[in-house]
């Protein structure tokens, strides 16, 4: 007798779709990276002088980019208040740049591409880097934890 595997497969498929939706939405935590929708918004964020800015440049539908987004969102939570973290779709689904000017300015050739900007200038860049500690090492240098001052 032949049995269908559909009843067992559907819950797994639903779970996979839910995980993908959370990844696309930037995760379920409130401290995730902000979605930057246009070049003017990116320029405004990058030009801030009060804290460093970490930007993920990604392609719509890119599996490698989706794999990095949880790491970037985790960094956004860990460095909240010390580093501004955003993500900018640099390539659409069919590999057309969403902004050629931004692509050229930040020299984005491969994705995922992450740039750390301090006072509007690039301090570091990572291309296809998934190790969270490589980001933490540089972020800790540019945005150290401030010790609370003790009063006698």
Long-range contacts (C-beta under 8 A, 24 or more apart in sequence): 20-66, 23-66, 23-69, 23-70, 24-66, 26-69, 26-73, 26-87, 27-69, 27-70, 27-73, 29-73, 29-77, 31-73, 31-76, 31-77, 31-80, 32-73, 32-76, 32-77, 33-69, 33-72, 33-73, 33-75, 33-76, 33-85, 33-86, 33-87, 34-76, 34-84, 34-85, 34-86, 34-87, 35-86, 35-87, 36-86, 36-87, 36-88, 38-99, 39-99, 39-101, 39-102, 42-86, 42-88, 42-102, 45-84, 45-86, 46-117, 46-120, 47-120, 48-84, 49-119, 49-120, 51-81, 51-82, 51-83, 51-84, 51-143, 52-82, 52-83, 52-84, 52-116, 52-117, 52-118, 52-123, 52-139, 52-142, 52-143, 53-83, 53-84, 53-85, 53-86, 53-116, 53-117, 53-118, 54-79, 54-83, 54-84, 54-85, 54-86, 54-114, 54-115, 54-116, 54-117, 54-135, 54-139, 55-85, 55-86, 55-87, 55-88, 55-106, 55-114, 55-115, 55-117, 56-85, 56-86, 56-87, 56-88, 56-112, 56-113, 56-114, 57-87, 57-88, 57-90, 57-102, 57-106, 57-108, 57-111, 57-112, 57-113, 57-114, 57-115, 58-87, 58-88, 58-89, 58-90, 58-91, 58-111, 58-112, 58-113, 59-89, 59-90, 59-91, 59-92, 59-93, 59-95, 59-111, 60-89, 60-91, 60-92, 60-93, 61-93, 62-91, 62-111, 62-112, 64-111, 64-112, 64-128, 65-111, 65-112, 67-130, 68-112, 68-114, 68-130, 71-130, 71-132, 71-135, 72-114, 74-132, 75-132, 75-135, 75-136, 75-139, 78-136, 79-139, 79-143, 82-139, 82-143, 82-145, 83-139, 83-142, 83-143, 116-142, 118-142
